[in-house]
Amino acid sequence: MSTPYVLLGLLRKFVKGAAVGVAAGITVADRFGSVVRLSGRSMQPTFNPEDTGFPSKDIVVVEKFCLRTFAFNRGDVVAFRSPQDPKEYLVKRLIALQEDWVTVPGTYEILQIPKGHCWVEGDNVDVSLDSKEFGPIPLALMRGRVVHVVWPPERFGPVENKYPTGRVFSGKDGR
Amino acid sequence: MAAWRALMKEAWERSVVFTQFLCFLHVFSNHVCQVHQCLGPSMLPTFNIAGDILLLEHLSVKFEKVRSGDVVMARSPVNPRLMVCKRVLGLEGDRVTVLPTTSKGQIRHVVVPKGHVWLQGDNIYNSTDSRHYGPVPYALIQGKVCYRIWPLEGWGPVVNRSP
């Protein structure tokens, strides 16, 4: 066998391997979970606590099993597609589920979350672009739940579930 | 023992091939093209009540090529487990004239907000759509309906029908 054929064979093997790898990667990322890098200050102090414009970006694990049933709990950190820009993904804390009553921060208004919607807020209330800007969002926008921090190593550990008590009054769908 | 080992090796190789096939199937059906059923009366007379089988195409949604008048499938904003099939009547910034859904309602004019679309069924008398739940985020659109496969007499491309 001459050299061009050997090279062609190698190239073919490489392309096949790359295609299988990409397909397997996309499947795992869509169905099971993926590892993503978070930028921005809206979730301080949970993520990027000492971010002062310097790129100190946390890397977290997002699980996708929750997308099969859309069963989320109040206090979960969720990743979803922005209702205002379909290309943008946001990470916030889910505060209230459908039919809950929630007080809007900064006002005295209390509103009820419509059916199939939820209320999301960043942990850093002052800089976060969240439901107090665009209102309740459909649960169907959810793209996963943030469960674990993997980078930086000193904060390696699961993401805790917490939500402000006293601001949310659970409705019929109290889970 | 050798026979056992050969058997295990063969089983392993087959399962690898099968997993690869499943991965390619997932990528194709979730990112390129998929067959989907559309149930319910909301798209009469374009589609039947009994559940037409449609070809759903994901690429034009991904590259934001959806235009006004296209038929799309989207996740329902009131129930994330449900898929609805509607026609896009307005993209962000468009001005939509909304006919009332009740006898006492009035004609409204709505400007579709940023990142949203206005979805409406072709059967305006029996369709739960943006007239009830308002404009829908673009990100809820799952795919554009490009072909009707079943029933056979209705086989053919689904055309863009601008309002």
Interface residues (C-beta under 8 A of the other chain):
Chain A: V20 V22 A23 A24 I26 T27 D30 R31 T69 F70 R81 S82 P83 Q84 D85 P86 P114 K115 G116 H117 I137 P138 L139 A140 L141 M142
Chain B: T19 Q20 L22 C23 F24 H26 V27 N30 H31 E64 R75 S76 P77 V78 N79 P80 R81 P113 K114 G115 H116 Y133 V136 P137 Y138 A139 L140
